[in-house]
Amino acid sequence: MANTKSAIKRIRQNERRRLRNRAMRSKIRGTVKAARAAEGTARAAVVLEAIRLLDKAVSKGVLHRNTAARKKSALARRLVAAP
């Protein structure tokens, strides 16, 4: 158990950040999954939304920039390859 005030505060901060990061990752996973499954004219809009969320996650420190770049690249490749 933490003894100092700063350690107690750090535990509170870490818990808030953990929950925020978990929610963000969950939202990203769902959006990327929807982007992969999307078809037709709405596909581009869903892919752009997924890319926007990935960029936002990188700026907030939830995802590493290379992870987001890899996911964005895969989505873009699938978008271009789709008939």
mmCIF file of the N, C-alpha and C atoms, coordinates in Angstrom:
data_MODEL
# 
_entry.id   MODEL 
# 
loop_
_atom_site.group_PDB 
_atom_site.id 
_atom_site.type_symbol 
_atom_site.label_atom_id 
_atom_site.label_alt_id 
_atom_site.label_comp_id 
_atom_site.label_asym_id 
_atom_site.label_entity_id 
_atom_site.label_seq_id 
_atom_site.pdbx_PDB_ins_code 
_atom_site.Cartn_x 
_atom_site.Cartn_y 
_atom_site.Cartn_z 
_atom_site.occupancy 
_atom_site.B_iso_or_equiv 
_atom_site.pdbx_formal_charge 
_atom_site.auth_seq_id 
_atom_site.auth_comp_id 
_atom_site.auth_asym_id 
_atom_site.auth_atom_id 
_atom_site.pdbx_PDB_model_num 
ATOM 1   N N  . MET A 1 1  ? 0.838   -1.191 0.000   1.00 0.00 ? 1  MET A N  1 
ATOM 2   C CA . MET A 1 1  ? 0.000   0.000  0.000   1.00 0.00 ? 1  MET A CA 1 
ATOM 3   C C  . MET A 1 1  ? 0.877   1.245  0.000   1.00 0.00 ? 1  MET A C  1 
ATOM 4   N N  . ALA A 1 2  ? 0.455   2.257  -0.719  1.00 0.00 ? 2  ALA A N  1 
ATOM 5   C CA . ALA A 1 2  ? 1.220   3.492  -0.829  1.00 0.00 ? 2  ALA A CA 1 
ATOM 6   C C  . ALA A 1 2  ? 1.177   4.266  0.493   1.00 0.00 ? 2  ALA A C  1 
ATOM 7   N N  . ASN A 1 3  ? 2.318   4.873  0.839   1.00 0.00 ? 3  ASN A N  1 
ATOM 8   C CA . ASN A 1 3  ? 2.405   5.607  2.102   1.00 0.00 ? 3  ASN A CA 1 
ATOM 9   C C  . ASN A 1 3  ? 2.368   7.115  1.922   1.00 0.00 ? 3  ASN A C  1 
ATOM 10  N N  . THR A 1 4  ? 2.955   7.603  0.849   1.00 0.00 ? 4  THR A N  1 
ATOM 11  C CA . THR A 1 4  ? 3.046   9.048  0.686   1.00 0.00 ? 4  THR A CA 1 
ATOM 12  C C  . THR A 1 4  ? 1.843   9.591  -0.074  1.00 0.00 ? 4  THR A C  1 
ATOM 13  N N  . LYS A 1 5  ? 1.619   10.887 0.126   1.00 0.00 ? 5  LYS A N  1 
ATOM 14  C CA . LYS A 1 5  ? 0.492   11.532 -0.568  1.00 0.00 ? 5  LYS A CA 1 
ATOM 15  C C  . LYS A 1 5  ? 0.682   11.475 -2.079  1.00 0.00 ? 5  LYS A C  1 
ATOM 16  N N  . SER A 1 6  ? 1.917   11.672 -2.513  1.00 0.00 ? 6  SER A N  1 
ATOM 17  C CA . SER A 1 6  ? 2.181   11.672 -3.961  1.00 0.00 ? 6  SER A CA 1 
ATOM 18  C C  . SER A 1 6  ? 1.951   10.287 -4.561  1.00 0.00 ? 6  SER A C  1 
ATOM 19  N N  . ALA A 1 7  ? 2.289   9.234  -3.821  1.00 0.00 ? 7  ALA A N  1 
ATOM 20  C CA . ALA A 1 7  ? 2.073   7.877  -4.323  1.00 0.00 ? 7  ALA A CA 1 
ATOM 21  C C  . ALA A 1 7  ? 0.578   7.563  -4.389  1.00 0.00 ? 7  ALA A C  1 
ATOM 22  N N  . ILE A 1 8  ? -0.170  8.034  -3.407  1.00 0.00 ? 8  ILE A N  1 
ATOM 23  C CA . ILE A 1 8  ? -1.619  7.820  -3.403  1.00 0.00 ? 8  ILE A CA 1 
ATOM 24  C C  . ILE A 1 8  ? -2.254  8.546  -4.582  1.00 0.00 ? 8  ILE A C  1 
ATOM 25  N N  . LYS A 1 9  ? -1.804  9.775  -4.824  1.00 0.00 ? 9  LYS A N  1 
ATOM 26  C CA . LYS A 1 9  ? -2.319  10.540 -5.961  1.00 0.00 ? 9  LYS A CA 1 
ATOM 27  C C  . LYS A 1 9  ? -1.962  9.849  -7.277  1.00 0.00 ? 9  LYS A C  1 
ATOM 28  N N  . ARG A 1 10 ? -0.745  9.335  -7.365  1.00 0.00 ? 10 ARG A N  1 
ATOM 29  C CA . ARG A 1 10 ? -0.295  8.657  -8.579  1.00 0.00 ? 10 ARG A CA 1 
ATOM 30  C C  . ARG A 1 10 ? -1.164  7.423  -8.858  1.00 0.00 ? 10 ARG A C  1 
ATOM 31  N N  . ILE A 1 11 ? -1.547  6.710  -7.822  1.00 0.00 ? 11 ILE A N  1 
ATOM 32  C CA . ILE A 1 11 ? -2.424  5.546  -7.991  1.00 0.00 ? 11 ILE A CA 1 
ATOM 33  C C  . ILE A 1 11 ? -3.769  5.971  -8.560  1.00 0.00 ? 11 ILE A C  1 
ATOM 34  N N  . ARG A 1 12 ? -4.325  7.076  -8.044  1.00 0.00 ? 12 ARG A N  1 
ATOM 35  C CA . ARG A 1 12 ? -5.601  7.589  -8.556  1.00 0.00 ? 12 ARG A CA 1 
ATOM 36  C C  . ARG A 1 12 ? -5.476  7.987  -10.019 1.00 0.00 ? 12 ARG A C  1 
ATOM 37  N N  . GLN A 1 13 ? -4.406  8.686  -10.353 1.00 0.00 ? 13 GLN A N  1 
ATOM 38  C CA . GLN A 1 13 ? -4.194  9.123  -11.733 1.00 0.00 ? 13 GLN A CA 1 
ATOM 39  C C  . GLN A 1 13 ? -4.057  7.929  -12.678 1.00 0.00 ? 13 GLN A C  1 
ATOM 40  N N  . ASN A 1 14 ? -3.272  6.950  -12.256 1.00 0.00 ? 14 ASN A N  1 
ATOM 41  C CA . ASN A 1 14 ? -3.058  5.769  -13.100 1.00 0.00 ? 14 ASN A CA 1 
ATOM 42  C C  . ASN A 1 14 ? -4.356  5.031  -13.359 1.00 0.00 ? 14 ASN A C  1 
ATOM 43  N N  . GLU A 1 15 ? -5.208  4.938  -12.354 1.00 0.00 ? 15 GLU A N  1 
ATOM 44  C CA . GLU A 1 15 ? -6.486  4.235  -12.521 1.00 0.00 ? 15 GLU A CA 1 
ATOM 45  C C  . GLU A 1 15 ? -7.390  4.981  -13.505 1.00 0.00 ? 15 GLU A C  1 
ATOM 46  N N  . ARG A 1 16 ? -7.456  6.307  -13.378 1.00 0.00 ? 16 ARG A N  1 
ATOM 47  C CA . ARG A 1 16 ? -8.260  7.101  -14.318 1.00 0.00 ? 16 ARG A CA 1 
ATOM 48  C C  . ARG A 1 16 ? -7.743  6.937  -15.737 1.00 0.00 ? 16 ARG A C  1 
ATOM 49  N N  . ARG A 1 17 ? -6.435  6.993  -15.900 1.00 0.00 ? 17 ARG A N  1 
ATOM 50  C CA . ARG A 1 17 ? -5.839  6.862  -17.229 1.00 0.00 ? 17 ARG A CA 1 
ATOM 51  C C  . ARG A 1 17 ? -6.053  5.468  -17.796 1.00 0.00 ? 17 ARG A C  1 
ATOM 52  N N  . ARG A 1 18 ? -5.948  4.444  -16.934 1.00 0.00 ? 18 ARG A N  1 
ATOM 53  C CA . ARG A 1 18 ? -6.146  3.067  -17.390 1.00 0.00 ? 18 ARG A CA 1 
ATOM 54  C C  . ARG A 1 18 ? -7.554  2.888  -17.946 1.00 0.00 ? 18 ARG A C  1 
ATOM 55  N N  . LEU A 1 19 ? -8.546  3.424  -17.235 1.00 0.00 ? 19 LEU A N  1 
ATOM 56  C CA . LEU A 1 19 ? -9.929  3.303  -17.694 1.00 0.00 ? 19 LEU A CA 1 
ATOM 57  C C  . LEU A 1 19 ? -10.161 4.081  -18.986 1.00 0.00 ? 19 LEU A C  1 
ATOM 58  N N  . ARG A 1 20 ? -9.583  5.272  -19.076 1.00 0.00 ? 20 ARG A N  1 
ATOM 59  C CA . ARG A 1 20 ? -9.729  6.088  -20.283 1.00 0.00 ? 20 ARG A CA 1 
ATOM 60  C C  . ARG A 1 20 ? -9.075  5.398  -21.476 1.00 0.00 ? 20 ARG A C  1 
ATOM 61  N N  . ASN A 1 21 ? -7.875  4.851  -21.269 1.00 0.00 ? 21 ASN A N  1 
ATOM 62  C CA . ASN A 1 21 ? -7.171  4.151  -22.347 1.00 0.00 ? 21 ASN A CA 1 
ATOM 63  C C  . ASN A 1 21 ? -7.932  2.913  -22.788 1.00 0.00 ? 21 ASN A C  1 
ATOM 64  N N  . ARG A 1 22 ? -8.494  2.189  -21.824 1.00 0.00 ? 22 ARG A N  1 
ATOM 65  C CA . ARG A 1 22 ? -9.238  0.975  -22.142 1.00 0.00 ? 22 ARG A CA 1 
ATOM 66  C C  . ARG A 1 22 ? -10.468 1.304  -22.985 1.00 0.00 ? 22 ARG A C  1 
ATOM 67  N N  . ALA A 1 23 ? -11.174 2.365  -22.610 1.00 0.00 ? 23 ALA A N  1 
ATOM 68  C CA . ALA A 1 23 ? -12.353 2.780  -23.370 1.00 0.00 ? 23 ALA A CA 1 
ATOM 69  C C  . ALA A 1 23 ? -11.965 3.189  -24.794 1.00 0.00 ? 23 ALA A C  1 
ATOM 70  N N  . MET A 1 24 ? -10.865 3.922  -24.906 1.00 0.00 ? 24 MET A N  1 
ATOM 71  C CA . MET A 1 24 ? -10.409 4.387  -26.221 1.00 0.00 ? 24 MET A CA 1 
ATOM 72  C C  . MET A 1 24 ? -10.007 3.204  -27.096 1.00 0.00 ? 24 MET A C  1 
ATOM 73  N N  . ARG A 1 25 ? -9.268  2.248  -26.533 1.00 0.00 ? 25 ARG A N  1 
ATOM 74  C CA . ARG A 1 25 ? -8.854  1.076  -27.306 1.00 0.00 ? 25 ARG A CA 1 
ATOM 75  C C  . ARG A 1 25 ? -10.056 0.255  -27.755 1.00 0.00 ? 25 ARG A C  1 
ATOM 76  N N  . SER A 1 26 ? -11.046 0.146  -26.884 1.00 0.00 ? 26 SER A N  1 
ATOM 77  C CA . SER A 1 26 ? -12.252 -0.610 -27.221 1.00 0.00 ? 26 SER A CA 1 
ATOM 78  C C  . SER A 1 26 ? -12.994 0.055  -28.377 1.00 0.00 ? 26 SER A C  1 
ATOM 79  N N  . LYS A 1 27 ? -13.098 1.378  -28.311 1.00 0.00 ? 27 LYS A N  1 
ATOM 80  C CA . LYS A 1 27 ? -13.770 2.130  -29.369 1.00 0.00 ? 27 LYS A CA 1 
ATOM 81  C C  . LYS A 1 27 ? -13.023 1.975  -30.694 1.00 0.00 ? 27 LYS A C  1 
ATOM 82  N N  . ILE A 1 28 ? -11.698 2.005  -30.623 1.00 0.00 ? 28 ILE A N  1 
ATOM 83  C CA . ILE A 1 28 ? -10.876 1.854  -31.825 1.00 0.00 ? 28 ILE A CA 1 
ATOM 84  C C  . ILE A 1 28 ? -11.083 0.474  -32.437 1.00 0.00 ? 28 ILE A C  1 
ATOM 85  N N  . ARG A 1 29 ? -11.057 -0.557 -31.592 1.00 0.00 ? 29 ARG A N  1 
ATOM 86  C CA . ARG A 1 29 ? -11.233 -1.922 -32.094 1.00 0.00 ? 29 ARG A CA 1 
ATOM 87  C C  . ARG A 1 29 ? -12.563 -2.073 -32.817 1.00 0.00 ? 29 ARG A C  1 
ATOM 88  N N  . GLY A 1 30 ? -13.614 -1.535 -32.228 1.00 0.00 ? 30 GLY A N  1 
ATOM 89  C CA . GLY A 1 30 ? -14.938 -1.637 -32.844 1.00 0.00 ? 30 GLY A CA 1 
ATOM 90  C C  . GLY A 1 30 ? -15.022 -0.890 -34.156 1.00 0.00 ? 30 GLY A C  1 
ATOM 91  N N  . THR A 1 31 ? -14.430 0.284  -34.204 1.00 0.00 ? 31 THR A N  1 
ATOM 92  C CA . THR A 1 31 ? -14.477 1.090  -35.421 1.00 0.00 ? 31 THR A CA 1 
ATOM 93  C C  . THR A 1 31 ? -13.654 0.452  -36.534 1.00 0.00 ? 31 THR A C  1 
ATOM 94  N N  . VAL A 1 32 ? -12.483 -0.069 -36.188 1.00 0.00 ? 32 VAL A N  1 
ATOM 95  C CA . VAL A 1 32 ? -11.640 -0.726 -37.195 1.00 0.00 ? 32 VAL A CA 1 
ATOM 96  C C  . VAL A 1 32 ? -12.344 -1.977 -37.719 1.00 0.00 ? 32 VAL A C  1 
ATOM 97  N N  . LYS A 1 33 ? -12.989 -2.707 -36.834 1.00 0.00 ? 33 LYS A N  1 
ATOM 98  C CA . LYS A 1 33 ? -13.727 -3.903 -37.248 1.00 0.00 ? 33 LYS A CA 1 
ATOM 99  C C  . LYS A 1 33 ? -14.871 -3.520 -38.189 1.00 0.00 ? 33 LYS A C  1 
ATOM 100 N N  . ALA A 1 34 ? -15.582 -2.432 -37.870 1.00 0.00 ? 34 ALA A N  1 
ATOM 101 C CA . ALA A 1 34 ? -16.668 -1.959 -38.727 1.00 0.00 ? 34 ALA A CA 1 
ATOM 102 C C  . ALA A 1 34 ? -16.127 -1.504 -40.079 1.00 0.00 ? 34 ALA A C  1 
ATOM 103 N N  . ALA A 1 35 ? -14.950 -0.874 -40.072 1.00 0.00 ? 35 ALA A N  1 
ATOM 104 C CA . ALA A 1 35 ? -14.352 -0.402 -41.320 1.00 0.00 ? 35 ALA A CA 1 
ATOM 105 C C  . ALA A 1 35 ? -13.977 -1.576 -42.215 1.00 0.00 ? 35 ALA A C  1 
ATOM 106 N N  . ARG A 1 36 ? -13.496 -2.660 -41.608 1.00 0.00 ? 36 ARG A N  1 
ATOM 107 C CA . ARG A 1 36 ? -13.144 -3.843 -42.400 1.00 0.00 ? 36 ARG A CA 1 
ATOM 108 C C  . ARG A 1 36 ? -14.382 -4.497 -42.994 1.00 0.00 ? 36 ARG A C  1 
ATOM 109 N N  . ALA A 1 37 ? -15.480 -4.465 -42.244 1.00 0.00 ? 37 ALA A N  1 
ATOM 110 C CA . ALA A 1 37 ? -16.703 -5.147 -42.686 1.00 0.00 ? 37 ALA A CA 1 
ATOM 111 C C  . ALA A 1 37 ? -17.563 -4.288 -43.602 1.00 0.00 ? 37 ALA A C  1 
ATOM 112 N N  . ALA A 1 38 ? -17.332 -2.976 -43.624 1.00 0.00 ? 38 ALA A N  1 
ATOM 113 C CA . ALA A 1 38 ? -18.179 -2.065 -44.393 1.00 0.00 ? 38 ALA A CA 1 
ATOM 114 C C  . ALA A 1 38 ? -18.062 -2.337 -45.891 1.00 0.00 ? 38 ALA A C  1 
ATOM 115 N N  . GLU A 1 39 ? -19.168 -2.090 -46.559 1.00 0.00 ? 39 GLU A N  1 
ATOM 116 C CA . GLU A 1 39 ? -19.198 -2.280 -48.011 1.00 0.00 ? 39 GLU A CA 1 
ATOM 117 C C  . GLU A 1 39 ? -19.933 -1.114 -48.653 1.00 0.00 ? 39 GLU A C  1 
ATOM 118 N N  . GLY A 1 40 ? -19.715 -0.961 -49.932 1.00 0.00 ? 40 GLY A N  1 
ATOM 119 C CA . GLY A 1 40 ? -20.441 0.045  -50.687 1.00 0.00 ? 40 GLY A CA 1 
ATOM 120 C C  . GLY A 1 40 ? -19.888 1.448  -50.513 1.00 0.00 ? 40 GLY A C  1 
ATOM 121 N N  . THR A 1 41 ? -20.776 2.418  -50.684 1.00 0.00 ? 41 THR A N  1 
ATOM 122 C CA . THR A 1 41 ? -20.350 3.814  -50.659 1.00 0.00 ? 41 THR A CA 1 
ATOM 123 C C  . THR A 1 41 ? -19.993 4.296  -49.259 1.00 0.00 ? 41 THR A C  1 
ATOM 124 N N  . ALA A 1 42 ? -20.556 3.683  -48.240 1.00 0.00 ? 42 ALA A N  1 
ATOM 125 C CA . ALA A 1 42 ? -20.284 4.112  -46.859 1.00 0.00 ? 42 ALA A CA 1 
ATOM 126 C C  . ALA A 1 42 ? -18.912 3.666  -46.386 1.00 0.00 ? 42 ALA A C  1 
ATOM 127 N N  . ARG A 1 43 ? -18.282 2.783  -47.131 1.00 0.00 ? 43 ARG A N  1 
ATOM 128 C CA . ARG A 1 43 ? -17.004 2.217  -46.706 1.00 0.00 ? 43 ARG A CA 1 
ATOM 129 C C  . ARG A 1 43 ? -15.934 3.287  -46.476 1.00 0.00 ? 43 ARG A C  1 
ATOM 130 N N  . ALA A 1 44 ? -15.821 4.224  -47.405 1.00 0.00 ? 44 ALA A N  1 
ATOM 131 C CA . ALA A 1 44 ? -14.793 5.261  -47.286 1.00 0.00 ? 44 ALA A CA 1 
ATOM 132 C C  . ALA A 1 44 ? -15.009 6.113  -46.044 1.00 0.00 ? 44 ALA A C  1 
ATOM 133 N N  . ALA A 1 45 ? -16.253 6.437  -45.749 1.00 0.00 ? 45 ALA A N  1 
ATOM 134 C CA . ALA A 1 45 ? -16.543 7.266  -44.577 1.00 0.00 ? 45 ALA A CA 1 
ATOM 135 C C  . ALA A 1 45 ? -16.188 6.543  -43.288 1.00 0.00 ? 45 ALA A C  1 
ATOM 136 N N  . VAL A 1 46 ? -16.469 5.253  -43.226 1.00 0.00 ? 46 VAL A N  1 
ATOM 137 C CA . VAL A 1 46 ? -16.158 4.470  -42.023 1.00 0.00 ? 46 VAL A CA 1 
ATOM 138 C C  . VAL A 1 46 ? -14.646 4.337  -41.860 1.00 0.00 ? 46 VAL A C  1 
ATOM 139 N N  . VAL A 1 47 ? -13.931 4.147  -42.963 1.00 0.00 ? 47 VAL A N  1 
ATOM 140 C CA . VAL A 1 47 ? -12.473 4.045  -42.900 1.00 0.00 ? 47 VAL A CA 1 
ATOM 141 C C  . VAL A 1 47 ? -11.874 5.373  -42.439 1.00 0.00 ? 47 VAL A C  1 
ATOM 142 N N  . LEU A 1 48 ? -12.385 6.476  -42.944 1.00 0.00 ? 48 LEU A N  1 
ATOM 143 C CA . LEU A 1 48 ? -11.885 7.785  -42.508 1.00 0.00 ? 48 LEU A CA 1 
ATOM 144 C C  . LEU A 1 48 ? -12.135 8.019  -41.021 1.00 0.00 ? 48 LEU A C  1 
ATOM 145 N N  . GLU A 1 49 ? -13.277 7.583  -40.530 1.00 0.00 ? 49 GLU A N  1 
ATOM 146 C CA . GLU A 1 49 ? -13.578 7.704  -39.100 1.00 0.00 ? 49 GLU A CA 1 
ATOM 147 C C  . GLU A 1 49 ? -12.597 6.874  -38.268 1.00 0.00 ? 49 GLU A C  1 
ATOM 148 N N  . ALA A 1 50 ? -12.294 5.658  -38.734 1.00 0.00 ? 50 ALA A N  1 
ATOM 149 C CA . ALA A 1 50 ? -11.341 4.800  -38.029 1.00 0.00 ? 50 ALA A CA 1 
ATOM 150 C C  . ALA A 1 50 ? -9.950  5.440  -38.013 1.00 0.00 ? 50 ALA A C  1 
ATOM 151 N N  . ILE A 1 51 ? -9.554  6.017  -39.134 1.00 0.00 ? 51 ILE A N  1 
ATOM 152 C CA . ILE A 1 51 ? -8.250  6.679  -39.212 1.00 0.00 ? 51 ILE A CA 1 
ATOM 153 C C  . ILE A 1 51 ? -8.208  7.887  -38.278 1.00 0.00 ? 51 ILE A C  1 
ATOM 154 N N  . ARG A 1 52 ? -9.318  8.627  -38.206 1.00 0.00 ? 52 ARG A N  1 
ATOM 155 C CA . ARG A 1 52 ? -9.379  9.777  -37.304 1.00 0.00 ? 52 ARG A CA 1 
ATOM 156 C C  . ARG A 1 52 ? -9.206  9.339  -35.850 1.00 0.00 ? 52 ARG A C  1 
ATOM 157 N N  . LEU A 1 53 ? -9.876  8.250  -35.483 1.00 0.00 ? 53 LEU A N  1 
ATOM 158 C CA . LEU A 1 53 ? -9.765  7.747  -34.115 1.00 0.00 ? 53 LEU A CA 1 
ATOM 159 C C  . LEU A 1 53 ? -8.349  7.249  -33.814 1.00 0.00 ? 53 LEU A C  1 
ATOM 160 N N  . LEU A 1 54 ? -7.720  6.598  -34.783 1.00 0.00 ? 54 LEU A N  1 
ATOM 161 C CA . LEU A 1 54 ? -6.350  6.126  -34.583 1.00 0.00 ? 54 LEU A CA 1 
ATOM 162 C C  . LEU A 1 54 ? -5.400  7.299  -34.363 1.00 0.00 ? 54 LEU A C  1 
ATOM 163 N N  . ASP A 1 55 ? -5.554  8.354  -35.161 1.00 0.00 ? 55 ASP A N  1 
ATOM 164 C CA . ASP A 1 55 ? -4.712  9.540  -34.990 1.00 0.00 ? 55 ASP A CA 1 
ATOM 165 C C  . ASP A 1 55 ? -4.930  10.186 -33.626 1.00 0.00 ? 55 ASP A C  1 
ATOM 166 N N  . LYS A 1 56 ? -6.181  10.228 -33.194 1.00 0.00 ? 56 LYS A N  1 
ATOM 167 C CA . LYS A 1 56 ? -6.507  10.805 -31.895 1.00 0.00 ? 56 LYS A CA 1 
ATOM 168 C C  . LYS A 1 56 ? -5.875  9.991  -30.764 1.00 0.00 ? 56 LYS A C  1 
ATOM 169 N N  . ALA A 1 57 ? -5.905  8.666  -30.903 1.00 0.00 ? 57 ALA A N  1 
ATOM 170 C CA . ALA A 1 57 ? -5.315  7.795  -29.882 1.00 0.00 ? 57 ALA A CA 1 
ATOM 171 C C  . ALA A 1 57 ? -3.809  8.011  -29.777 1.00 0.00 ? 57 ALA A C  1 
ATOM 172 N N  . VAL A 1 58 ? -3.166  8.229  -30.920 1.00 0.00 ? 58 VAL A N  1 
ATOM 173 C CA . VAL A 1 58 ? -1.724  8.485  -30.902 1.00 0.00 ? 58 VAL A CA 1 
ATOM 174 C C  . VAL A 1 58 ? -1.438  9.803  -30.191 1.00 0.00 ? 58 VAL A C  1 
ATOM 175 N N  . SER A 1 59 ? -2.214  10.832 -30.489 1.00 0.00 ? 59 SER A N  1 
ATOM 176 C CA . SER A 1 59 ? -1.966  12.143 -29.878 1.00 0.00 ? 59 SER A CA 1 
ATOM 177 C C  . SER A 1 59 ? -2.198  12.120 -28.372 1.00 0.00 ? 59 SER A C  1 
ATOM 178 N N  . LYS A 1 60 ? -3.070  11.229 -27.899 1.00 0.00 ? 60 LYS A N  1 
ATOM 179 C CA . LYS A 1 60 ? -3.343  11.121 -26.470 1.00 0.00 ? 60 LYS A CA 1 
ATOM 180 C C  . LYS A 1 60 ? -2.444  10.096 -25.783 1.00 0.00 ? 60 LYS A C  1 
ATOM 181 N N  . GLY A 1 61 ? -1.604  9.407  -26.552 1.00 0.00 ? 61 GLY A N  1 
ATOM 182 C CA . GLY A 1 61 ? -0.673  8.463  -25.961 1.00 0.00 ? 61 GLY A CA 1 
ATOM 183 C C  . GLY A 1 61 ? -1.263  7.089  -25.681 1.00 0.00 ? 61 GLY A C  1 
ATOM 184 N N  . VAL A 1 62 ? -2.416  6.793  -26.265 1.00 0.00 ? 62 VAL A N  1 
ATOM 185 C CA . VAL A 1 62 ? -3.050  5.493  -26.044 1.00 0.00 ? 62 VAL A CA 1 
ATOM 186 C C  . VAL A 1 62 ? -2.378  4.432  -26.904 1.00 0.00 ? 62 VAL A C  1 
ATOM 187 N N  . LEU A 1 63 ? -2.033  4.786  -28.135 1.00 0.00 ? 63 LEU A N  1 
ATOM 188 C CA . LEU A 1 63 ? -1.375  3.867  -29.062 1.00 0.00 ? 63 LEU A CA 1 
ATOM 189 C C  . LEU A 1 63 ? -0.025  4.438  -29.477 1.00 0.00 ? 63 LEU A C  1 
ATOM 190 N N  . HIS A 1 64 ? 0.896   3.532  -29.793 1.00 0.00 ? 64 HIS A N  1 
ATOM 191 C CA . HIS A 1 64 ? 2.175   3.947  -30.363 1.00 0.00 ? 64 HIS A CA 1 
ATOM 192 C C  . HIS A 1 64 ? 1.941   4.377  -31.811 1.00 0.00 ? 64 HIS A C  1 
ATOM 193 N N  . ARG A 1 65 ? 2.702   5.335  -32.264 1.00 0.00 ? 65 ARG A N  1 
ATOM 194 C CA . ARG A 1 65 ? 2.464   5.884  -33.607 1.00 0.00 ? 65 ARG A CA 1 
ATOM 195 C C  . ARG A 1 65 ? 2.668   4.847  -34.705 1.00 0.00 ? 65 ARG A C  1 
ATOM 196 N N  . ASN A 1 66 ? 3.589   3.916  -34.516 1.00 0.00 ? 66 ASN A N  1 
ATOM 197 C CA . ASN A 1 66 ? 3.810   2.890  -35.540 1.00 0.00 ? 66 ASN A CA 1 
ATOM 198 C C  . ASN A 1 66 ? 2.656   1.892  -35.588 1.00 0.00 ? 66 ASN A C  1 
ATOM 199 N N  . THR A 1 67 ? 2.063   1.612  -34.442 1.00 0.00 ? 67 THR A N  1 
ATOM 200 C CA . THR A 1 67 ? 0.903   0.720  -34.402 1.00 0.00 ? 67 THR A CA 1 
ATOM 201 C C  . THR A 1 67 ? -0.249  1.339  -35.172 1.00 0.00 ? 67 THR A C  1 
ATOM 202 N N  . ALA A 1 68 ? -0.495  2.619  -34.918 1.00 0.00 ? 68 ALA A N  1 
ATOM 203 C CA . ALA A 1 68 ? -1.577  3.312  -35.620 1.00 0.00 ? 68 ALA A CA 1 
ATOM 204 C C  . ALA A 1 68 ? -1.285  3.383  -37.118 1.00 0.00 ? 68 ALA A C  1 
ATOM 205 N N  . ALA A 1 69 ? -0.030  3.656  -37.482 1.00 0.00 ? 69 ALA A N  1 
ATOM 206 C CA . ALA A 1 69 ? 0.337   3.740  -38.900 1.00 0.00 ? 69 ALA A CA 1 
ATOM 207 C C  . ALA A 1 69 ? 0.106   2.404  -39.591 1.00 0.00 ? 69 ALA A C  1 
ATOM 208 N N  . ARG A 1 70 ? 0.440   1.310  -38.903 1.00 0.00 ? 70 ARG A N  1 
ATOM 209 C CA . ARG A 1 70 ? 0.243   -0.020 -39.474 1.00 0.00 ? 70 ARG A CA 1 
ATOM 210 C C  . ARG A 1 70 ? -1.238  -0.303 -39.704 1.00 0.00 ? 70 ARG A C  1 
ATOM 211 N N  . LYS A 1 71 ? -2.065  0.044  -38.726 1.00 0.00 ? 71 LYS A N  1 
ATOM 212 C CA . LYS A 1 71 ? -3.506  -0.184 -38.848 1.00 0.00 ? 71 LYS A CA 1 
ATOM 213 C C  . LYS A 1 71 ? -4.106  0.696  -39.949 1.00 0.00 ? 71 LYS A C  1 
ATOM 214 N N  . LYS A 1 72 ? -3.679  1.958  -40.025 1.00 0.00 ? 72 LYS A N  1 
ATOM 215 C CA . LYS A 1 72 ? -4.182  2.864  -41.056 1.00 0.00 ? 72 LYS A CA 1 
ATOM 216 C C  . LYS A 1 72 ? -3.788  2.373  -42.444 1.00 0.00 ? 72 LYS A C  1 
ATOM 217 N N  . SER A 1 73 ? -2.564  1.899  -42.571 1.00 0.00 ? 73 SER A N  1 
ATOM 218 C CA . SER A 1 73 ? -2.088  1.398  -43.857 1.00 0.00 ? 73 SER A CA 1 
ATOM 219 C C  . SER A 1 73 ? -2.894  0.184  -44.303 1.00 0.00 ? 73 SER A C  1 
ATOM 220 N N  . ALA A 1 74 ? -3.170  -0.705 -43.369 1.00 0.00 ? 74 ALA A N  1 
ATOM 221 C CA . ALA A 1 74 ? -3.950  -1.897 -43.699 1.00 0.00 ? 74 ALA A CA 1 
ATOM 222 C C  . ALA A 1 74 ? -5.365  -1.522 -44.138 1.00 0.00 ? 74 ALA A C  1 
ATOM 223 N N  . LEU A 1 75 ? -5.961  -0.563 -43.453 1.00 0.00 ? 75 LEU A N  1 
ATOM 224 C CA . LEU A 1 75 ? -7.308  -0.116 -43.832 1.00 0.00 ? 75 LEU A CA 1 
ATOM 225 C C  . LEU A 1 75 ? -7.298  0.521  -45.216 1.00 0.00 ? 75 LEU A C  1 
ATOM 226 N N  . ALA A 1 76 ? -6.280  1.341  -45.476 1.00 0.00 ? 76 ALA A N  1 
ATOM 227 C CA . ALA A 1 76 ? -6.200  2.011  -46.776 1.00 0.00 ? 76 ALA A CA 1 
ATOM 228 C C  . ALA A 1 76 ? -5.996  0.998  -47.899 1.00 0.00 ? 76 ALA A C  1 
ATOM 229 N N  . ARG A 1 77 ? -5.164  -0.017 -47.653 1.00 0.00 ? 77 ARG A N  1 
ATOM 230 C CA . ARG A 1 77 ? -4.945  -1.048 -48.661 1.00 0.00 ? 77 ARG A CA 1 
ATOM 231 C C  . ARG A 1 77 ? -6.229  -1.794 -48.971 1.00 0.00 ? 77 ARG A C  1 
ATOM 232 N N  . ARG A 1 78 ? -6.982  -2.124 -47.934 1.00 0.00 ? 78 ARG A N  1 
ATOM 233 C CA . ARG A 1 78 ? -8.250  -2.829 -48.131 1.00 0.00 ? 78 ARG A CA 1 
ATOM 234 C C  . ARG A 1 78 ? -9.255  -1.948 -48.885 1.00 0.00 ? 78 ARG A C  1 
ATOM 235 N N  . LEU A 1 79 ? -9.249  -0.649 -48.592 1.00 0.00 ? 79 LEU A N  1 
ATOM 236 C CA . LEU A 1 79 ? -10.171 0.276  -49.245 1.00 0.00 ? 79 LEU A CA 1 
ATOM 237 C C  . LEU A 1 79 ? -9.875  0.359  -50.732 1.00 0.00 ? 79 LEU A C  1 
ATOM 238 N N  . VAL A 1 80 ? -8.602  0.464  -51.078 1.00 0.00 ? 80 VAL A N  1 
ATOM 239 C CA . VAL A 1 80 ? -8.213  0.578  -52.484 1.00 0.00 ? 80 VAL A CA 1 
ATOM 240 C C  . VAL A 1 80 ? -8.461  -0.731 -53.231 1.00 0.00 ? 80 VAL A C  1 
ATOM 241 N N  . ALA A 1 81 ? -8.207  -1.860 -52.567 1.00 0.00 ? 81 ALA A N  1 
ATOM 242 C CA . ALA A 1 81 ? -8.355  -3.159 -53.216 1.00 0.00 ? 81 ALA A CA 1 
ATOM 243 C C  . ALA A 1 81 ? -9.805  -3.573 -53.396 1.00 0.00 ? 81 ALA A C  1 
ATOM 244 N N  . ALA A 1 82 ? -10.713 -2.974 -52.611 1.00 0.00 ? 82 ALA A N  1 
ATOM 245 C CA . ALA A 1 82 ? -12.129 -3.357 -52.681 1.00 0.00 ? 82 ALA A CA 1 
ATOM 246 C C  . ALA A 1 82 ? -12.722 -2.940 -54.014 1.00 0.00 ? 82 ALA A C  1 
ATOM 247 N N  . PRO A 1 83 ? -13.581 -3.782 -54.573 1.00 0.00 ? 83 PRO A N  1 
ATOM 248 C CA . PRO A 1 83 ? -14.197 -3.454 -55.865 1.00 0.00 ? 83 PRO A CA 1 
ATOM 249 C C  . PRO A 1 83 ? -15.233 -2.355 -55.744 1.00 0.00 ? 83 PRO A C  1 
# 
